[in-house]
Every structure is written in structure tokens, then in C-alpha cells.
Amino acid sequence: MRRFSAAWELGLILRPMLGAISMLTLGLWAAQAGAGECQTNSIALRGDWGQAAFTIEIADTPQERSKGLMYRRSLPRRAGMLFVYEVPQRASFWMKNTLIELDLLFADSSGKITHVHHQAIPGDLTPIPGGGAVFAVLEINGGLARRYGITVGSLMQHAVFAQGPAAWPC
């Protein structure tokens, strides 16, 4: 009986301490999540399928956009390139001099994905149209959009979408 009683007494002492530690940990986690949501070198995506994040490079000048991921032999799984335009416009891509298979996620100025092109063929010169109001395009490794379930209507979160009414603000 004494063993049960000692364990019970210890529980009475530790339970409030563990609760306080849990709340502190949760608060720190929330603060870190809020502070790091929109860093320039990463992008978050979410939808009915869940969430994903990628480390990115930004291509926001005509010279950077024209080169893109050409000549690269590999791309880390959780990496990509975000092509950003000055204003929404008709955008079309091709795979000239691109050595790796890519998924292209076209988004409007709010960060909403409007078109997904799966597994673009390396070296293919066939235009890949994204639509008439493209503001940004995220290129990731081919097959990842299907693997994660990323679809039209999914949202991107990044500081570039702060120029307009972001669908998923920072």
C-alpha cells in the first residue's frame, strides 16, 4: 500500500510541473513556427492532402528565370526553385538544357496553385503552358506533386505573395 501511495503522491507533485513544461514547450514551438513561416529561402504548401515545405532558390529577374534549373544533374528532394514575375501574366516553360525531371506548380498572385504539370521531360522543347494569370511557378523534383498530393487549389506561403491578398498569409 505504501508503494501505491508514494507513487500517487509523486504524481500529485509532478503533474502540475509537467503541465507547465508542456505549455512552455507548446508556446515556444508556436513562437518559432510563427517567426519562421516566411523566410526567403523556403516555401510552404498546404491543401486537403496536408502540408509540405521546400528550401528554394528564387528566380525573379529575366536572366534568372531564363536559366532556371538548366544544366543541374540533381536536385535535393526537399528543394526547388520559385520563379516570380513582376505582375501576373501568361507563362509557359520548356525543358531545354534541363537534365532532371520536374513538376511545375503554377500559382496566381494570392499563392493559390492554378495548374500542375507533372513530370516534365528533361530536354523537351514542347511548351508547358501555365495559364494567363501566373505570378509564380515552383519547380520541384518530378513525381513529388503526386506523391504528396499537391493539386490545383493547394496554397503556397511565401513573402512574395504579400504584394496582394495572400490566400495563406505569413
ChimeraX attribute file (.defattr): number of C-alpha atoms within 10 A of each C-alpha:
attribute: neighborCount
match mode: 1-to-1
recipient: residues
	/A:1	5
	/A:2	7
	/A:3	8
	/A:4	9
	/A:5	10
	/A:6	11
	/A:7	11
	/A:8	12
	/A:9	11
	/A:10	11
	/A:11	13
	/A:12	11
	/A:13	11
	/A:14	12
	/A:15	11
	/A:16	11
	/A:17	12
	/A:18	12
	/A:19	11
	/A:20	12
	/A:21	12
	/A:22	12
	/A:23	12
	/A:24	12
	/A:25	12
	/A:26	12
	/A:27	12
	/A:28	12
	/A:29	12
	/A:30	11
	/A:31	11
	/A:32	11
	/A:33	11
	/A:34	11
	/A:35	11
	/A:36	11
	/A:37	16
	/A:38	17
	/A:39	15
	/A:40	14
	/A:41	15
	/A:42	22
	/A:43	23
	/A:44	17
	/A:45	20
	/A:46	20
	/A:47	17
	/A:48	10
	/A:49	12
	/A:50	11
	/A:51	15
	/A:52	15
	/A:53	15
	/A:54	18
	/A:55	17
	/A:56	20
	/A:57	18
	/A:58	18
	/A:59	21
	/A:60	15
	/A:61	12
	/A:62	12
	/A:63	9
	/A:64	13
	/A:65	17
	/A:66	13
	/A:67	13
	/A:68	20
	/A:69	24
	/A:70	15
	/A:71	12
	/A:72	11
	/A:73	9
	/A:74	11
	/A:75	15
	/A:76	10
	/A:77	12
	/A:78	14
	/A:79	19
	/A:80	25
	/A:81	23
	/A:82	27
	/A:83	22
	/A:84	23
	/A:85	19
	/A:86	11
	/A:87	13
	/A:88	16
	/A:89	16
	/A:90	12
	/A:91	18
	/A:92	15
	/A:93	16
	/A:94	16
	/A:95	21
	/A:96	17
	/A:97	16
	/A:98	20
	/A:99	17
	/A:100	21
	/A:101	20
	/A:102	25
	/A:103	22
	/A:104	25
	/A:105	25
	/A:106	27
	/A:107	28
	/A:108	25
	/A:109	24
	/A:110	21
	/A:111	29
	/A:112	25
	/A:113	23
	/A:114	18
	/A:115	20
	/A:116	20
	/A:117	17
	/A:118	18
	/A:119	18
	/A:120	22
	/A:121	18
	/A:122	16
	/A:123	15
	/A:124	14
	/A:125	12
	/A:126	13
	/A:127	12
	/A:128	15
	/A:129	15
	/A:130	22
	/A:131	16
	/A:132	12
	/A:133	16
	/A:134	24
	/A:135	23
	/A:136	30
	/A:137	26
	/A:138	25
	/A:139	23
	/A:140	27
	/A:141	21
	/A:142	19
	/A:143	15
	/A:144	16
	/A:145	20
	/A:146	13
	/A:147	8
	/A:148	14
	/A:149	17
	/A:150	22
	/A:151	19
	/A:152	15
	/A:153	16
	/A:154	22
	/A:155	23
	/A:156	29
	/A:157	24
	/A:158	22
	/A:159	17
	/A:160	21
	/A:161	23
	/A:162	16
	/A:163	10
	/A:164	12
	/A:165	11
	/A:166	20
	/A:167	17
	/A:168	17
	/A:169	16
	/A:170	15
